[in-house]
Amino acid sequence: MRTVLIIGATRGLGEALAHQYVKQGMQVYATARYSVPQSTAHNLQWISHIDITHEGAGRRISAHWESASKVDLLVICAGYFASDTLEDLDMEKQLVMYKTCAIGPTFLVHGLLHTGLLKSGSRIVLVSGESGSITLRHDRGGNYGGHASKAALNMVGKLLSIDLKPKGIAVALVHTGYLRIQDKEGNWSKKKDAATPEEAANALRAWIDTFDISKTGQFWSVRGPAGIRSAEAVLGPVDTLPTPLQLPW
Ligand SMILES: NC(=O)c1ccc[n+]([C@@H]2O[C@H](COP(=O)([O-])OP(=O)(O)OC[C@H]3O[C@@H](n4cnc5c(N)ncnc54)[C@H](OP(=O)(O)O)[C@@H]3O)[C@@H](O)[C@H]2O)c1
């Protein structure tokens, strides 16, 4: 693997993953929704104004692609979450969640395929969340947009894996665990079992090293059951569950 394309790399998991792959010596293409951060690394190329909710995002990436090599690994990190309850629903926010998490990735992959940036041997990792697993919903409702948009992404990933298998392109869904959030003073939240973006990116890279066409169409938690609240109730004692852990849909 030489060339990595990361969608949504200005913050959080995408930023950490981009920096780690740059350090590893990969050629990294990283996208930003607005202007691009300053970068001095020769193997990090930013592409600005990539909004995954825009139909032409894939074509824009292809238009700004500068190397002869195609995409060996595509990781879509871009996501949007807004909490809601049955008593307090927000139509606009729900539309943004579905467009960002599920509809956008479908069109982006379509665009990259049709411009030839994805080819036989490419691998696609869609960053989903255990929140998108229907089986793991156990005793807590709410967050309709957050859960259902990731469930929709899981369906998109499964369908892509079927359509792209004959082309030799592997597609997987991953949960990287819940991420700790840093406040303006630089302090990290202390959410139980939550990881820093660097820890999550490390675990994701280790899992990606094992990802080939034999895992296409699967849904994996790269940090095992860590932070999955319903794991014990639905999947059994957490100390018997492996890391990484294949998740039920
Ligand atoms: N954080 C968690 O606890 C958690 C848990 C489970 C799953 N996940 C999933 O893991 C992924 C990464 O999470 P994170 O916490 O690192 O996210 P984050 O800090 O919110 O970063 C999201 C990244 O996506 C970009 N982005 C947002 N909307 C976009 C759009 N419409 N088009 C293109 N880029 C867009 C953001 O760019 P801007 O800087 O322009 O906003 C940012 O670079 C997401 O898919 C999230 O759903 C996160």
The ligand as an ORCA input file, in Angstrom:
! r2SCAN-3c Opt
* xyz 0 1
  N     -16.175     10.689     18.181
  C     -16.722      9.548     18.562
  O     -16.860      9.230     19.747
  C     -17.202      8.585     17.501
  C     -17.843      7.415     17.883
  C     -18.255      6.535     16.908
  C     -18.043      6.832     15.579
  N     -17.424      7.989     15.242
  C     -17.213      8.272     13.832
  O     -15.834      8.394     13.575
  C     -15.622      9.364     12.535
  C     -14.613     10.391     13.002
  O     -15.089     10.939     14.206
  P     -14.382     12.194     14.878
  O     -14.922     12.320     16.251
  O     -12.927     12.143     14.614
  O     -15.038     13.361     14.005
  P     -14.794     14.921     14.084
  O     -13.745     15.267     15.071
  O     -16.154     15.504     14.233
  O     -14.203     15.176     12.618
  C     -14.968     14.954     11.545
  C     -14.148     15.281     10.303
  O     -15.048     15.162      9.234
  C     -15.092     16.425      8.548
  N     -16.425     16.644      8.023
  C     -17.569     16.865      8.699
  N     -18.594     17.050      7.849
  C     -18.060     16.955      6.603
  C     -18.587     17.061      5.299
  N     -19.871     17.329      5.077
  N     -17.751     16.881      4.237
  C     -16.443     16.632      4.428
  N     -15.878     16.545      5.635
  C     -16.676     16.696      6.713
  C     -14.711     17.458      9.574
  O     -14.273     18.605      8.902
  P     -14.538     20.099      9.469
  O     -13.305     20.419     10.271
  O     -14.697     20.927      8.249
  O     -15.793     20.054     10.296
  C     -13.611     16.704     10.310
  O     -12.407     16.760      9.591
  C     -16.991      9.943     12.201
  O     -17.513      9.290     11.072
  C     -17.809      9.604     13.432
  O     -19.173      9.466     13.135
  C     -16.984      8.875     16.163
*
